[in-house]
């Protein structure tokens, strides 16, 4: 069995090398076709990485990296040979490319010759050892380019957010080393002072809480930024166990979502509220636009505005078809509708945040501005869709579905994700007879500190976003 595992690992490497070879050939072929069609030189190659991503069932960003890796490998024959033979897997080949990408083609070939990866020079080395070896060789070849790359890295500073287990999240900042060390030292100093004064939190907890407080300006962390939870009415009103969905994060437990909606903070399940009744009378009253609920049925926090918006779903499939209209400080209702329905970029395998609200059939081609002809896309995917040879159209399906066809004639389908409470596993007949899930969206935001506190008005019954 050990020998078989080693064999299959080598097969994986061989397959990855073959994919890289095909990617380079496909890029060349597409560029030739685009040149023959009169596409300007600076625009040639557009959409190639996206097609590679779809073929490999990867995100467009990942497809771009894979194409770049493949094209760079053509100038490093020894590293490519080590990849084909299984001496280096795809990840470690990526590390080699990453540390030499700043070099000229000639210097990169020189590093490739010096390392002689195909002879097993890097065999048995860990990731850090490979990075150190390649980085040293690159610096010897062209120290100026390596230094220039380090200086350019400052422009790549950014902040990112990604989900972590157990309703936690990773908030990551890529900073210049001086700024990063200074920020960490300030948080550590605050934590040490708090613990010296008898604070019972751990050092890490104090640092995390201080970070949130200093960024948002409020101890709870919610400061004029709305947090929108999508859940079934049964989860909110009847303590049902159906999970909710938090935009920008994903699926969250029902009790956690219910607690956040009612208190602004997650507590232990033993103390989580089990219904919307029995709250303190001094809490702020909020509005809910339900058939049988009144504004007095729901209570919130003193420090938070809370609103509830109904989402109307189709019988059987649970497809979002409409929703209550305006809530304060939000963009147009139809954009909001697409955000809730699509959640993330609708391109297959891409889960980037929605940045553009796109006409599936272009407006200048007669496409209407409607929910049926709209989809949420990230910026990169929207630009790719507009390149020559790409087409898209809505197609009938259990939920909103888009068929995207690439310049090679391959078609890929994207279906809007099911809303909480939708049972996509039921047989069609059973689904048709079932009661459609009633879904609500809960939003909260701290009011401006300078403005007087006002209760939220009852939401309007008028619907927006209906095709």
C-alpha positions in Angstrom: 0.0 0.0 0.0 2.9 2.4 0.7 4.3 1.7 -2.7 1.0 2.3 -4.3 0.6 5.6 -2.5 4.1 6.7 -3.8 3.1 5.6 -7.3 -0.1 7.6 -7.3 1.7 10.6 -6.0 4.1 10.4 -9.0 1.0 10.0 -11.3 -0.5 13.2 -9.8 2.8 15.0 -10.5 2.9 13.7 -14.1 -0.8 14.7 -14.6 -0.1 18.2 -13.2 2.9 18.6 -15.5 0.8 17.6 -18.5 -1.9 20.1 -17.4 0.8 22.8 -17.3 2.0 21.9 -20.8 -1.6 22.0 -22.2 -2.2 25.3 -20.5 0.8 26.9 -22.3 -0.3 25.4 -25.6 -3.9 26.5 -25.1 -2.8 30.1 -24.2 -0.7 30.2 -27.4 -3.5 28.9 -29.6 -6.0 31.4 -28.1 -3.7 34.3 -28.6 -3.2 33.3 -32.3 -6.9 33.1 -32.8 -7.4 36.5 -31.1 -4.6 38.1 -33.2 -6.2 36.7 -36.4 -9.5 38.2 -35.3 -7.9 41.6 -34.9 -7.8 41.8 -31.1 -5.2 44.4 -30.0 -1.9 43.0 -28.7 -2.4 44.4 -25.2 -5.8 42.6 -25.0 -4.7 39.2 -26.4 -4.9 36.4 -23.8 -7.9 37.9 -22.1 -10.2 35.1 -20.8 -7.7 32.3 -21.2 -7.0 31.9 -17.5 -10.8 31.9 -16.8 -11.3 29.0 -19.3 -8.5 27.0 -17.7 -10.0 27.6 -14.3 -13.4 26.3 -15.5 -11.9 23.2 -17.1 -10.0 22.4 -13.9 -12.9 23.3 -11.6 -11.0 26.1 -9.9 -11.7 29.7 -9.2 -10.7 32.3 -11.8 -8.0 33.7 -9.5 -6.5 30.2 -9.1 -6.7 29.6 -12.9 -4.6 32.8 -13.4 -2.0 31.5 -11.0 -1.9 28.1 -12.6 -1.4 29.6 -16.1 1.4 31.9 -14.8 3.0 28.9 -13.2 2.8 26.9 -16.4 4.3 29.7 -18.6 7.1 30.3 -16.2 8.0 26.6 -16.0 8.7 26.5 -19.7 11.9 28.6 -19.0 13.0 26.2 -16.2 13.5 22.8 -17.8 15.2 21.1 -14.9 12.4 22.1 -12.5 9.8 21.0 -15.0 11.6 17.7 -15.3 11.5 17.3 -11.5 7.8 18.0 -11.6 7.1 15.4 -14.3 9.2 12.7 -12.5 7.5 13.4 -9.1 10.6 14.8 -7.4 8.7 18.0 -6.8 5.0 18.3 -6.4 2.9 21.2 -7.7 3.0 23.1 -4.5 6.8 23.0 -4.2 7.2 23.9 -7.9 5.0 26.9 -7.1 7.4 27.9 -4.3 10.3 27.7 -6.7 8.5 29.9 -9.3 7.4 32.4 -6.6 11.0 33.1 -5.5 12.3 33.5 -9.1 9.4 35.4 -10.7 11.2 38.7 -10.3 14.2 37.6 -12.3 14.7 37.9 -16.1 14.2 34.8 -18.2 18.0 34.4 -18.5 18.6 34.7 -14.7 15.7 32.4 -14.0 17.2 29.8 -16.3 20.5 30.2 -14.5 18.9 29.5 -11.1 17.2 26.5 -12.6 20.6 25.2 -13.8 22.3 25.9 -10.4 19.6 24.1 -8.4 19.5 21.1 -10.8 16.2 20.0 -9.3 15.8 17.2 -11.8 18.8 15.5 -10.2 17.1 15.4 -6.8 19.0 18.3 -5.3 15.9 19.4 -3.5 14.7 15.9 -2.7 13.8 15.6 1.0 13.9 19.4 1.6 10.9 20.9 3.3 9.1 24.0 2.2 11.2 26.5 4.2 14.4 24.9 3.0 13.3 25.1 -0.6 12.3 28.7 -0.2 15.6 29.6 1.5 17.7 27.8 -1.2 15.9 29.3 -4.2 15.8 32.8 -2.6 19.6 32.7 -2.0 20.3 31.6 -5.6 18.0 34.3 -7.0 19.8 37.0 -4.9 23.2 35.9 -6.1 21.9 36.2 -9.7 20.3 39.6 -9.5 20.3 41.3 -6.1 18.8 44.5 -7.5 15.7 42.7 -8.8 15.2 41.0 -5.5 15.5 44.3 -3.6 13.1 46.0 -6.1 10.6 43.2 -5.5 10.8 43.8 -1.7 10.2 47.5 -2.3 7.2 46.8 -4.6 5.7 44.5 -2.0 4.7 47.5 0.1 2.1 48.4 -2.6 0.5 45.0 -2.0 -0.5 45.7 1.6 -4.1 44.7 2.2 -6.6 43.3 4.7 -8.5 40.0 4.1 -11.2 38.0 5.8 -11.8 34.2 5.6 -13.9 31.8 7.6 -12.6 29.8 10.5 -14.2 26.8 12.3 -16.9 27.3 15.0 -18.3 30.6 13.8 -14.9 32.3 14.1 -13.0 34.2 11.3 -9.5 35.1 10.4 -9.0 38.9 9.9 -5.5 39.1 8.3 -3.5 42.2 7.5 -0.5 42.1 5.1 1.7 45.1 6.2 5.2 46.4 5.9 7.2 44.8 8.7 7.7 48.0 10.7 3.9 48.7 10.7 3.0 45.1 11.6 5.5 45.0 14.5 4.3 48.3 15.8 0.7 47.3 15.7 1.4 44.0 17.4 3.5 45.7 20.1 0.7 48.2 20.8 -1.8 45.5 21.3 0.6 43.4 23.4 1.3 46.5 25.6 -2.5 47.0 26.1 -3.0 43.4 27.0 -0.1 43.3 29.5 -1.5 46.4 31.2 -5.0 45.0 31.4 -3.8 41.8 32.9 -1.6 43.6 35.4 -4.8 45.5 36.5 -6.6 42.2 37.2 -8.4 41.6 33.9 -9.4 37.9 33.8 -9.2 37.6 30.0 -6.2 35.9 28.5 -3.5 37.9 26.8 -4.7 36.9 23.4 -8.3 37.7 24.2 -7.4 41.2 25.4 -5.4 41.8 22.2 -8.3 40.6 20.0 -10.9 42.7 21.8 -8.6 45.8 21.8 -8.1 45.4 18.0 -11.8 45.3 17.3 -12.5 48.2 19.6 -9.9 50.4 18.1 -10.9 49.7 14.5 -14.6 50.1 15.0 -14.6 52.6 17.7 -17.1 50.7 19.9 -16.4 47.9 22.5 -18.9 45.5 20.8 -17.4 46.0 17.3 -20.6 47.1 15.5 -20.3 50.7 14.5 -22.5 51.9 11.7 -21.8 48.8 9.6 -24.8 46.6 9.1 -24.6 42.8 9.7 -27.2 40.9 7.7 -28.2 37.4 8.6 -30.5 35.3 6.3 -32.5 32.7 8.2 -36.0 31.1 8.1 -38.8 32.6 10.1 -38.9 29.4 12.2 -35.2 29.8 13.2 -35.9 33.4 14.3 -39.3 33.0 15.9 -39.6 29.4 17.0 -36.1 28.4 17.9 -35.8 26.0 14.9 -32.4 24.4 14.2 -32.2 25.3 10.5 -28.8 27.0 10.0 -28.6 30.7 8.9 -26.3 32.4 6.4 -24.1 35.3 7.1 -22.9 37.2 4.0 -19.1 37.2 3.7 -18.8 34.2 6.0 -21.2 31.4 5.1 -23.4 29.0 7.1 -23.7 29.6 10.9 -25.6 27.7 13.6 -29.2 28.6 14.2 -28.7 29.3 18.0 -25.7 31.5 17.2 -27.6 33.5 14.6 -30.6 33.9 16.8 -28.5 35.2 19.7 -26.6 37.6 17.4 -29.9 38.9 16.1 -31.3 39.5 19.6 -28.4 40.5 21.7 -25.6 41.6 19.3 -23.2 39.0 20.7 -23.0 35.2 20.7 -23.3 33.5 24.0 -23.2 29.9 25.2 -26.1 27.8 24.0 -27.3 27.2 27.5 -28.1 31.0 27.8 -29.2 31.6 24.3 -32.7 33.0 24.0 -35.3 30.5 22.9 -38.0 32.9 21.6 -38.6 36.5 20.9 -40.8 37.0 23.9 -39.9 37.6 27.5 -37.2 40.3 26.9 -36.7 43.2 29.2 -39.1 46.1 28.8 -36.4 48.7 28.6 -35.1 47.3 25.3 -35.6 49.2 22.1 -38.6 48.2 20.0 -38.0 47.2 16.4 -40.3 46.6 13.5 -41.1 43.3 11.8 -43.3 43.1 8.6 -45.0 39.8 9.2 -48.5 38.7 8.6 -49.3 38.1 12.2 -46.5 39.8 14.1 -46.6 43.3 15.4 -43.7 45.7 16.2 -44.3 45.0 19.9 -43.5 41.3 19.4 -39.8 41.9 18.9 -37.3 43.5 21.2 -33.7 44.4 20.5 -30.7 46.0 22.2 -30.4 49.6 23.5 -27.3 50.1 21.5 -28.4 48.6 18.2 -31.0 49.3 15.5 -32.6 46.0 14.5 -34.7 45.4 11.5 -36.3 42.4 9.9 -37.2 42.1 6.2 -39.2 39.3 4.7 -37.9 37.3 1.7 -40.5 35.8 -0.5 -39.6 32.3 -1.9 -41.3 30.2 -4.5 -43.3 27.1 -3.5 -41.3 23.9 -3.8 -37.9 25.2 -5.0 -37.4 27.9 -2.4 -36.1 30.3 -5.0 -36.0 33.9 -3.9 -38.5 35.8 -5.9 -39.1 39.0 -4.0 -38.4 40.8 -0.7 -39.7 43.7 1.4 -38.5 47.1 0.2 -36.3 49.7 1.7 -34.2 49.6 4.8 -32.1 52.6 5.8 -28.6 53.1 4.4 -28.8 50.4 1.7 -28.4 50.6 -2.1 -31.2 50.1 -4.5 -33.6 47.2 -3.8 -32.8 45.2 -6.9 -29.0 45.2 -6.1 -29.8 44.1 -2.6 -32.0 41.4 -4.0 -29.2 40.0 -6.1 -26.8 40.2 -3.2 -29.1 38.1 -1.0 -30.0 35.6 -3.7 -26.5 35.0 -5.1 -24.4 35.5 -1.9 -21.0 35.3 -3.8 -19.8 35.6 -7.4 -22.0 33.4 -9.7 -19.1 32.2 -11.8 -18.7 28.4 -11.2 -16.0 27.7 -8.6 -15.5 31.4 -7.8 -16.6 32.4 -4.3 -15.2 35.9 -4.4 -17.4 38.7 -2.9 -20.0 40.3 -5.3 -18.7 43.6 -6.6 -20.7 44.1 -9.8 -24.4 43.6 -10.5 -24.4 42.3 -14.0 -27.0 42.1 -16.8 -26.7 38.4 -18.0 -28.0 39.4 -21.4 -26.3 42.8 -21.9 -28.5 45.9 -21.6 -27.3 47.1 -25.0 -28.4 43.8 -26.5 -31.9 44.3 -25.2 -31.5 42.6 -21.8 -33.9 43.9 -19.2 -32.9 45.3 -15.8 -34.7 42.6 -13.8 -34.0 40.0 -11.2 -34.2 37.2 -13.8 -31.6 38.9 -16.0 -29.3 39.9 -13.2 -26.5 38.2 -11.4 -23.8 39.1 -8.9 -20.2 38.8 -10.1 -16.8 39.8 -8.8 -15.0 42.5 -10.7 -12.6 40.1 -12.5 -15.4 37.7 -13.7 -17.5 40.5 -15.0 -14.6 41.8 -17.1 -13.9 38.3 -18.3 -17.5 37.9 -19.4 -17.3 41.0 -21.6 -14.3 39.7 -23.6 -15.0 38.4 -27.2 -16.4 34.9 -27.5 -18.1 34.8 -24.1 -21.9 34.6 -23.9 -24.3 34.0 -21.0 -28.1 33.5 -20.8 -30.6 32.6 -18.1 -32.0 29.1 -18.4 -35.0 27.4 -16.7 -34.1 25.6 -13.5 -35.2 24.8 -10.0 -33.6 28.1 -8.9 -32.1 31.0 -10.9 -29.7 29.4 -13.3 -27.2 30.9 -15.8 -25.5 29.2 -18.7 -22.1 30.6 -19.6 -20.4 29.6 -22.8 -16.7 30.2 -23.4 -15.0 31.0 -26.7 -14.2 27.2 -27.2 -17.9 26.4 -27.1 -17.9 24.8 -23.6 -20.9 25.6 -21.5 -21.0 25.8 -17.7 -24.1 26.2 -15.5 -24.4 28.2 -12.3 -27.4 27.9 -10.0 -28.1 30.4 -7.2 -27.4 28.8 -3.8 -30.4 27.6 -1.8 -31.6 29.8 0.9 -31.8 28.5 4.5 -34.6 26.1 4.9 -34.6 24.9 1.3 -34.6 21.1 1.1 -32.8 20.4 -2.2 -32.6 16.7 -1.5 -36.3 16.0 -1.6 -37.8 14.3 -4.7 -39.5 16.8 -7.1 -43.1 15.5 -6.2 -42.5 15.9 -2.5 -41.0 19.3 -2.9 -43.9 20.5 -4.9 -46.3 19.6 -2.1 -44.2 21.0 0.7 -44.8 24.3 2.3 -42.3 26.9 1.0 -39.8 28.1 3.6 -40.5 31.6 4.9 -37.2 33.4 5.0 -36.3 36.6 6.8 -33.2 38.8 6.8 -32.1 40.4 10.1 -29.9 43.4 10.0 -28.3 45.4 12.8 -26.2 48.5 13.1 -25.2 50.9 15.8 -26.7 54.3 15.3 -24.4 57.4 14.9 -23.3 58.4 18.4 -24.2 62.0 17.7 -27.7 61.3 16.6 -30.7 60.7 19.0 -31.8 57.2 19.4 -34.9 56.4 17.3 -36.9 53.1 17.0 -36.9 51.5 13.6 -40.2 51.9 11.7 -42.3 49.0 10.5 -41.0 47.9 7.1 -43.2 48.6 4.1 -45.3 45.9 2.6 -44.4 47.0 -0.9 -42.3 44.5 -2.7 -39.3 45.2 -4.9 -37.3 43.0 -7.3 -40.4 41.1 -8.7 -39.8 40.2 -12.3 
